[in-house]
Amino acid sequence: MNVERIGKVLEKTEADALLLCDPSAIFYLTGRKISPGERFLGLLLNKEERPKLFLNILFPFEPCEGLDVIEYSDTDDYVKLLRPHLKEDWVLGVDKDLPARFLLPILKQKLVRDCIDGSLPVDRTRAIKDEEELRKMRRSSQINDEAMGIFKTLVKEGITEKQVADQIPEIYRSLGAKSNSFDSIVAFGKNAADPHHMPDDTVLKEGDAVLFDVGCIYEDYCSDMTRTFFYKKGPTPEQKRIYELVKKANEDAEAYVKAGVRLCDIDSVARNVIKEGGYGPYFTHRLGHFIGTQVHEYGDVSQSFTVPAEAGNTFSIEPGIYYPEILGCRIEDLVIVTEDGCEVLNHYPHEIEIIR
């Protein structure tokens, strides 16, 4: 049970109590992993009482100091279990992931005066990583760097995207990671111009761009990195220009990152490089996303996030240009925000590399 994190969450809320149901948020606060399936799971927090976890008896739970566990069976009414721990004049902060089938009965039976979005206090606390979290994220990215050096050796004449992607999980495990942090993207040739292309039976051919967007999980923390290679033949003049623009966008944005700088302005630094290079319409997504125990956590580096970066924020910097029939290229690193800059977690080179 992480009392410090719970305290920070409660300091940030305007509600009288919080009802959290997202398993990743509950894991963050309690250190316990629970996958409830379709059944109700709720962690109730308020400043007056000990935290209470409402949990179906189907899921064994190791005792957690400072946490009361209220068990129920499939025949129990979870609303009746909640009622003694809520007050009718309270404002209840509910998890953004609380399914309507659980929220509607709470509203209909008027357990509280009102419900508001209660996820932000948790999300904002999770966004600032502590030293132990950062240690795990550094190692996860270090494994990703090591793995990238192996992945490129899989790229051989006649192989398909799927045949390469199928070997990735075992390589991660051999390096000490638990598994992939998401479904790996392996894209050859024109497929690299699809930012979320899923590996298929496309066969590698000479002159293809080879894009890897990959990540792993180490001690529950995720990594994420993208590199774009070329197979046997170097890039054409226009492909080289595109690649160098993406590289400059990545490095200029990383150099701009520090505590106090608005997230939208970091996005603008990279976006302006690509726009001024003549390829603005082909950079089709945000610059980055926050990351931790989930690959995509609350917060992103985009035009819509005008809040300043804070020391301990960890997010991706991943500009790309996706020009069908010419080149799809993305270069992605993870960074940790510091007071006077950032720590780049990925060290695999950015330079053009030809796989021969």
C-alpha positions in Angstrom: 0.0 0.0 0.0 1.5 3.3 -1.1 0.3 5.7 1.5 2.4 8.6 0.1 0.8 8.2 -3.4 -2.7 8.0 -1.9 -2.1 11.1 0.1 -1.0 13.0 -3.0 -4.1 11.8 -4.9 -6.4 13.0 -2.1 -4.7 16.3 -2.0 -5.5 16.9 -5.6 -9.2 16.0 -5.5 -12.2 18.3 -5.0 -14.5 15.4 -4.3 -15.5 14.1 -0.9 -14.4 10.6 -1.9 -12.9 8.8 -4.9 -14.1 5.5 -6.4 -11.4 4.0 -8.6 -11.9 0.9 -10.7 -9.1 1.0 -13.3 -6.8 -2.0 -12.4 -3.7 0.0 -13.4 -4.6 2.8 -11.0 -5.3 0.3 -8.3 -2.0 -1.4 -8.9 -0.2 2.0 -8.8 -1.8 2.8 -5.4 -1.8 -0.7 -3.7 0.9 -2.7 -5.5 -1.6 -5.4 -6.1 -2.6 -6.6 -9.6 -6.2 -7.6 -10.1 -8.0 -8.5 -13.4 -11.7 -8.5 -12.5 -13.1 -9.2 -15.9 -16.8 -8.2 -16.0 -17.1 -8.0 -12.2 -17.2 -4.9 -10.1 -13.9 -3.7 -8.6 -13.6 -0.5 -6.6 -11.0 1.2 -4.5 -12.8 3.8 -2.3 -10.6 6.6 -0.9 -11.5 9.5 1.4 -9.6 11.6 3.9 -11.6 10.3 6.9 -11.3 6.5 6.7 -8.9 3.8 5.6 -9.0 2.9 1.9 -11.5 0.2 1.1 -11.2 -2.3 -1.7 -14.5 -3.9 -3.0 -13.5 -7.3 -4.5 -15.2 -10.4 -5.7 -14.3 -13.5 -3.7 -13.3 -15.2 -7.0 -10.0 -13.2 -6.9 -7.5 -14.2 -4.2 -6.0 -11.2 -2.5 -2.8 -11.1 -0.5 -3.5 -8.9 2.7 -2.3 -5.3 2.3 -1.4 -3.3 5.4 -3.6 -0.2 5.7 -6.3 -1.5 3.3 -9.7 -2.9 4.3 -10.9 -5.5 1.8 -14.7 -5.9 1.5 -15.4 -9.2 -0.3 -18.6 -10.0 -2.1 -20.0 -12.9 -4.2 -21.8 -13.0 -7.5 -25.1 -13.0 -5.7 -24.4 -9.9 -3.6 -25.5 -6.4 -4.5 -22.4 -4.2 -4.7 -24.6 -1.0 -4.3 -25.7 -2.2 -0.8 -22.1 -2.9 0.1 -21.1 0.7 -1.0 -24.0 2.5 0.7 -22.6 2.4 4.3 -19.4 3.9 3.1 -20.9 6.9 1.2 -23.0 9.9 2.3 -25.9 11.3 0.4 -24.6 14.8 0.5 -21.2 13.8 -0.9 -19.7 14.5 -4.3 -18.1 11.3 -5.5 -15.2 11.3 -7.9 -15.6 8.2 -10.1 -13.1 6.6 -12.4 -13.3 7.5 -16.1 -13.3 3.8 -16.8 -16.2 2.9 -14.5 -18.6 1.1 -16.7 -22.1 2.6 -17.1 -23.6 -0.7 -15.7 -22.0 0.1 -12.4 -22.3 3.8 -12.4 -26.0 4.1 -13.3 -27.2 2.1 -10.2 -25.1 4.4 -8.0 -26.8 7.4 -9.5 -30.3 5.9 -9.6 -30.2 4.9 -6.0 -28.8 8.3 -5.0 -25.9 7.0 -2.9 -24.3 10.5 -3.3 -25.3 14.0 -4.2 -23.3 14.1 -7.4 -20.6 12.3 -9.4 -17.7 13.9 -11.1 -14.6 12.7 -13.0 -12.3 11.4 -10.3 -9.5 10.2 -12.6 -7.5 13.3 -12.9 -6.0 13.3 -9.4 -4.7 9.8 -10.0 -3.6 10.6 -13.5 -1.7 13.7 -12.5 0.0 11.9 -9.6 1.0 9.0 -11.9 2.5 11.4 -14.4 5.3 12.4 -12.0 7.5 9.3 -11.7 9.4 8.7 -8.5 13.0 7.4 -8.4 12.1 3.7 -8.2 9.8 4.1 -11.2 12.5 5.9 -13.2 15.0 3.2 -12.4 12.6 0.6 -13.9 11.9 2.8 -17.0 15.6 3.3 -17.6 16.2 -0.4 -17.6 13.2 -1.1 -19.8 14.5 1.4 -22.4 18.0 -0.1 -22.1 16.6 -3.5 -22.9 14.8 -1.9 -25.9 18.1 -0.4 -27.2 19.8 -3.8 -26.9 16.9 -5.5 -28.6 16.9 -3.1 -31.6 20.4 -4.1 -32.4 19.2 -7.7 -32.6 15.9 -7.0 -34.5 17.8 -5.5 -37.4 19.8 -8.8 -37.8 16.4 -10.6 -38.5 16.0 -8.5 -41.6 17.0 -10.8 -44.5 16.1 -11.3 -48.1 12.7 -13.1 -48.5 11.5 -12.7 -44.9 8.1 -11.2 -44.2 7.1 -8.6 -41.6 5.1 -11.2 -39.7 8.1 -13.6 -39.5 10.2 -10.8 -38.0 7.5 -9.7 -35.6 6.9 -13.3 -34.4 10.5 -13.5 -33.1 10.4 -10.3 -31.1 8.8 -11.5 -27.9 11.3 -14.3 -27.3 14.2 -11.8 -27.9 12.8 -9.5 -25.2 12.5 -12.4 -22.8 16.1 -13.5 -23.5 17.2 -10.0 -22.5 15.3 -10.0 -19.2 12.0 -8.3 -20.1 8.7 -9.9 -19.3 7.0 -9.4 -22.6 6.1 -6.8 -25.3 4.5 -3.6 -24.0 2.3 -3.5 -27.1 1.9 -5.3 -30.4 5.2 -4.7 -32.3 5.0 -2.7 -35.6 7.3 -4.0 -38.3 6.7 -2.3 -41.6 8.5 -2.8 -44.9 8.5 -0.3 -47.9 5.2 1.6 -48.4 3.7 0.0 -45.3 6.0 2.3 -43.2 3.8 5.2 -44.4 1.0 3.8 -42.3 1.8 4.9 -38.7 -0.1 2.0 -37.1 0.6 -0.7 -39.6 0.3 -4.3 -38.3 2.8 -6.9 -39.6 1.5 -9.0 -42.5 2.9 -11.2 -45.2 4.6 -8.4 -47.1 8.0 -9.7 -48.3 11.1 -7.6 -47.8 12.8 -6.3 -51.0 15.9 -4.3 -51.8 15.5 -0.6 -51.3 12.7 -0.9 -48.7 12.5 1.2 -45.7 12.3 -1.0 -42.6 10.4 0.6 -39.6 10.4 -0.9 -36.1 8.1 0.5 -33.4 8.7 -1.7 -30.4 8.6 -1.8 -26.7 8.9 -4.2 -23.7 7.9 -4.5 -20.1 10.5 -4.6 -17.3 9.2 -4.9 -13.7 5.8 -3.7 -14.8 7.2 -0.5 -16.6 7.0 0.0 -20.3 9.4 1.1 -23.0 8.7 2.4 -26.5 11.0 3.2 -29.4 11.0 3.6 -33.2 13.8 3.4 -35.7 13.7 3.5 -39.5 16.3 1.6 -41.5 16.9 0.9 -45.2 17.5 -2.5 -46.7 20.6 -3.0 -48.9 20.2 0.3 -50.8 20.6 3.7 -49.3 17.8 6.2 -49.5 17.0 8.3 -52.5 17.8 12.1 -52.3 14.2 12.8 -51.3 14.1 9.9 -48.8 17.3 11.2 -47.2 15.8 14.7 -47.0 12.7 13.3 -45.3 14.8 11.2 -42.9 17.0 14.1 -41.9 14.0 16.4 -41.3 12.5 13.7 -38.9 15.8 13.4 -37.2 16.1 17.1 -36.7 12.5 17.4 -35.5 13.3 14.7 -32.9 16.5 16.2 -31.7 15.3 19.8 -31.6 12.3 18.8 -29.6 14.4 16.9 -27.1 16.7 19.8 -26.7 13.7 22.1 -25.9 12.3 19.8 -23.2 12.6 21.0 -19.6 10.3 21.6 -16.6 8.1 24.6 -17.1 7.9 24.4 -20.9 4.4 23.8 -22.2 3.8 20.4 -23.8 2.1 22.1 -26.8 5.2 24.1 -27.4 7.4 21.0 -27.5 5.1 19.6 -30.1 5.4 22.9 -32.1 9.2 22.7 -32.1 9.1 19.4 -34.0 6.1 20.3 -36.1 7.6 23.5 -37.3 10.8 21.7 -38.5 8.7 19.4 -40.6 6.4 22.2 -41.8 9.3 24.4 -42.8 10.8 21.5 -44.6 7.7 21.3 -46.8 6.2 18.1 -45.4 3.8 19.5 -42.7 0.7 17.7 -44.0 2.5 14.4 -43.7 3.1 14.6 -40.0 -0.3 13.3 -39.0 -0.2 12.6 -35.2 0.8 14.2 -31.9 4.5 14.4 -31.0 4.3 12.1 -28.0 2.4 10.3 -25.2 3.0 9.8 -21.5 4.2 6.3 -20.5 4.7 4.2 -17.3 3.0 1.0 -16.3 0.9 1.5 -19.4 2.3 2.4 -22.8 -0.2 5.3 -23.1 -1.0 7.0 -19.9 -2.9 10.3 -19.3 -1.2 13.2 -20.9 0.4 13.8 -24.3 2.7 16.1 -26.1 0.3 17.8 -28.5 -1.3 21.1 -29.5 -4.2 20.3 -27.1 -2.1 20.0 -24.0 -1.2 23.5 -22.9 0.0 22.6 -19.4 3.7 22.8 -18.5 6.0 19.8 -18.3 7.0 18.8 -14.8 10.2 17.2 -13.5 9.5 13.4 -13.4 7.2 13.4 -16.5 8.1 10.6 -18.9 6.9 10.7 -22.5 7.8 9.9 -26.0 9.2 12.2 -28.7 8.2 10.6 -32.0 8.0 12.9 -35.0 7.2 11.2 -38.3 6.6 11.9 -42.0 4.3 9.5 -43.8 4.5 10.1 -47.6 2.9 7.3 -49.5 5.0 5.8 -52.3 8.1 7.8 -51.1 8.8 7.1 -47.5 7.3 6.5 -44.1 9.8 7.5 -41.4 9.5 7.9 -37.6 12.3 8.3 -35.0 11.1 7.9 -31.4 12.8 8.1 -28.0 11.5 8.3 -24.4 12.6 11.2 -22.2 12.4 12.1 -18.5 11.8 15.7 -17.8 14.3 17.4 -15.5 14.4 20.9 -14.0 16.9 22.1 -16.6 16.4 19.8 -19.6 15.6 16.1 -20.1 17.2 12.7 -19.9 16.9 10.8 -23.2 16.3 7.1 -22.3 17.1 5.7 -25.7 20.6 5.6 -27.1 20.3 3.6 -30.3 21.7 6.0 -33.0 19.5 8.3 -35.0 21.8 8.3 -38.1 20.8 6.7 -41.4 21.6 3.0 -41.3 21.5 0.5 -44.2 21.0 -3.1 -43.4 23.1 -5.1 -45.8 
